Amino acid sequence: MNTTEALIIAAQIIGGFFLLFFGGDWLVNGGVALARRFRISPLVIGMTIVAFGTSAPELLVSLVSAIKGSSGIAVGNVVGSNIANIGLILGLTSIICPIETDNRKVIANGAVMILASLLLMLFALNSGISRTEGITLFLCLIIFTIVSIKKGRTQDQEIDTEDNQQEKTMPILAALGLIILSCGMLAFGADILVDGATTLASAMGVSDKVIGLTIVALGTSLPELAASVAAAFKKQMDISIGNIIGSNIFNILCVLGVSTSIKPIQLTFGDYRNDFWWMIGFSVFILLFTTLRKKKGRLGRTAGILFFLAYAVYAWSLF
């Protein structure tokens, strides 16, 4: 690698983190403002608008990979991102700022995340995911989104308190514009980071599967990290954890749903068996750690460290 190439990679990393930092902060601001305006709970906003926005990189990467026939990256990106979202992203967020939320909501939506993971594994048993199975996954996403928004608007919200007046002053169009701009910043920031890392890994002879499960998955999960940490610092805990759960659901039901609806993916189930179980295991851990209390769920620093160490073990096992 010459000096010019090294400088380009350095510029990609610095620029990517810059875009991710401000993109995550603005996405949370726009999401909170929109939640206030439409009287929807922050958790639902986190699982829908914020989660869908931060998962845009996974959608683009898997869609392009599926069309080009790189099924290893397409599937590995989704499975690896879901594992990274919980083990790495949620783990780091909990270490930086412990997360407290209503465990009843986490249990309900966490169960959907686990069911989506099991459904994906079931479809993958047939040596791939067909177009019909992809359409089925996408239809499940539509149902989940409609039900989440409907339930979110019927629950008691802290909307009209004095502390929330500042967020309520943001016009709807301004909030939507901020969300769209921040999603673009997150997608582009993640893309330039992934581009440099993937090029380097390919030159070192790393396989498509490992690249998809690690480098690409980590890169496309950076928006989730930026949004979740920003939400945690702003004390918007429901958005922080809702973003992770919603992103994992979106990755399976939409990213692979849309990708395989356009072009079915062929894969060898045995190559991903352990990765599927890691993904499901991390999903179960969220429910276990957030339901230790009767009313309030909490992911403290101890849980965050355990998540992070578990992810480190998983990443090490790939090599």
Helices and strands as residue ranges (DSSP letters): H 3-38, H 42-45, I 46-50, H 51-54, H 56-68, H 71-84, I 85-90, H 91-96, E 99-102, H 103-124, E 128-129, H 131-154, G 162-164, H 165-168, H 172-203, H 208-211, I 212-216, H 217-233, H 237-250, I 251-256, H 257-262, E 265-266, H 269-290, E 296-299, H 301-318
